[in-house]
Amino acid sequence: MSSETGKILTTDGIPLEESLKQAEKKNKIKALLLVAPLLLFLIITYMIPIGDMFSRSIDDKMVTNMLPKTYKAMENWDGKELPPEEVFEAFYLDYKILVKNKTAGKLQTQLNYEKNGFKSVLKKLARKQKKFEEGNYKEQIMKVHKRWRNVEYWRAIKRRAPSYTYSKYLKGIDMYSNEDGKIVQVSEDRRIHRILWIRTVEVAFFVTLFCFLMAYPIAHLLATLPMKYSNLLMICVLLPFWTSLLVRTASWMILLQQQGIVNDFFVWTGLVADDNRPEMMYNKTGTYVAMTQILLPFMVLPLYSVMKTISPSLMRAGKSLGATPAVAFFKVYFPLTIPGIGAGCLLVFILAIGYYITPALVGGASGTLISNQIAYHMKSTLDWSFASAMGLMLLTGVLAIYWIYNKLVGVDNIKLG
Amino acid sequence: MALPKYTEPHYRIWHYFYLLICGCVFFFLIAPLFVIFPLSFNAEEFLVFSDGMKRLDPDAFSLRWYKDMIYGTKNPWGLAARNSFIIAIFATLGSIILGTLAALGLSSRHMPYKGLIMAILISPMIVPLIISGVAIFFFMAKVGLAATHLGIILAHIILGTPFVVITVTATLSGFDHSITRAASSLGSSPYNTFMKITLPLILPGVISGGLFAFVTSFDEVVVVLFLAGLDNTTIPIQMWTGLREQLSPTILAVATCLIILSVLILLTAELLRRRSERLRGINR
């Protein structure tokens, strides 16, 4: 009874608690409804396609679907010796359909990835199989080319049986699974991707470092100068920030070319001879210089916004307590700027690691990064599953950096602009 | 920054050294932009300062590359500029509408899973562009929107909304919700309250987010490279092709126009920031 009387009622006679809960629920739904359009839009057009990249990167149904009878017949084959007659027959029937549908070329390419030299063997079979007689396909196929007597080739076919594969990921780090199913490195002269990964991280790291070293003093100057001067100098940071990336890259292409102003200057100062102008573009130097200048504002702005909040009296207090300017700086000022340093470095590093345009234009062959490789496979070789696999590897790296950063500094400490 | 008289000499030297470093960095930041200006008025076809230009000979300067940009044969720039503006304007409108709504919802106290939803909403800003490009291309190809204006606009809405969400959420963080409650208690409908009270107050944030979205779209190359067909080439695409094939002075004329545009955008953004600070100053 006491609980009944203890309840406070609203004017409509509903208990207050319930009425509040209802209002809360209504507000929750209202908030969700406001977020819903964008959230759904992003999930459909963005999050699901990224997930789709994953299924694409491991997808290997193509060969599986092209040779259905063969794989059914191969189920009982242990792969030690040449397969039995049924497998040969099934393969002949599958392949005949492919040749008829003019899709045999795809199978030839795919199997050639698996075992070099497969293409010519299959092409020859495509020509000869028209004259095949019924029965004893094993003999007839083996007569077409001696490689059909090599069990390695049949094992290569069998390896493509599963409808998914992680081989694209292995390829991304220059590994592959060999005939025995062991994961090994590709031969030395074909290890291109690992170099690219290392170079990408290296470039991103040094660009971040250069940006930090250059941004720290000017952010400090901007934060300590009186407003009317700092506003003017801020334009030097903001104008490049708002200017098109391509415009800035173009200006570096002009500056760094062999007859360009930077080289002119070096010649004028006598640092280099006129007939021995160094190549500063289409290599790593160009990538470093241009990327540092382009990404510098992204380091300055977070640093500035953090430094702006640090009271100058803190440094004065440190000095008045007997610290030298250097000690006061490193013990008082520097630790207070760490959130800004973290935010700036994270931003620049992540932007740099996925950079595409500038390296492609000024990087040349030795200055291109992993994203250039992704674009190359998307646009030129059309190996979209490999591009997806590399993209996801890069994404995993970026997310890992976020995670580490969050553990060390906390994303909430980021201050942007 | 004048130093006090009692400053010790070695500290004084260090201070001037520091100012020198700062000067060099500012020069490094801004100087490359100014190379483009004079070279775009070059009378010759080369991208170096001719002897005439060094002597400031008026004959060494001309507007021929600007003429080429506007009237040139099989001129791609007109179409590119039109496409760029159409795409950027619609992408900005889309980003503003979706982003502002989402920011209003996110800044409500009652919003569940705030962290997770915020992470999803700003993810297009975090994920490297090349990956976004690949993912968006797969989606657009699947639904048949690749190489259409609509496809590119949708892609740019994806890339632009995080900026709007961030700026509007930031503006709303200093927002006094009792004003809207006061309006409702005086009988204003939610729509009316939003239009008359909330929107004018958050407008600086909305517009500066919109500016970010506009610039993002107007300057975007990576995703458009995957999506664009021949009919929807944009200024960045055209510049990209030009820079890859041959660096012609016409590109510099376009670049000069783009720099002027960015100066205008910078001025607008700066004015908005000051206005916003002033408005928030009143609120305090």
Interface residues (C-beta under 8 A of the other chain):
Chain A: E24 N27 K28 K30 A31 L32 L33 L34 V35 A36 P37 L38 L39 F41 L42 I43 I44 T45 Y46 M47 I48 P49 I50 D52 M53 R56 M214 A215 P217 I218 L221 T224 L225 L233 I235 C236 V237 L238 L239 P240 W242 T243 S244 L245 L246 V247 R248 T249 A250 S251 W252 M253 I254 L255 Q257 Q259 G260 I261 Q293 L296 P297 P325 I350 L351 I353 G354 Y356 I357 A360 L361 S371 I374 A375 M378 K379 W384 A387 S388 G391 L392 L394 L395 V398 Y402 L416
Chain B: M1 Y11 Y18 L19 I21 C22 V25 F26 F28 L29 I30 P32 L33 V35 I36 L39 L47 V48 F49 L98 G99 L101 A102 L104 G105 L106 S108 R109 H110 M111 P112 I117 I120 L121 S123 P124 I126 V127 P128 L129 I130 I131 S132 G133 V134 A135 I136 F137 F138 F139 L154 A155 I157 I158 T161 V165 I166 V215 F218 D219 V221 V222 L225 F226 P236 M239 W240 L243 R244 L247 I251 L252 A255 L258 I259 S262 V263 I265 L266 A269 E270
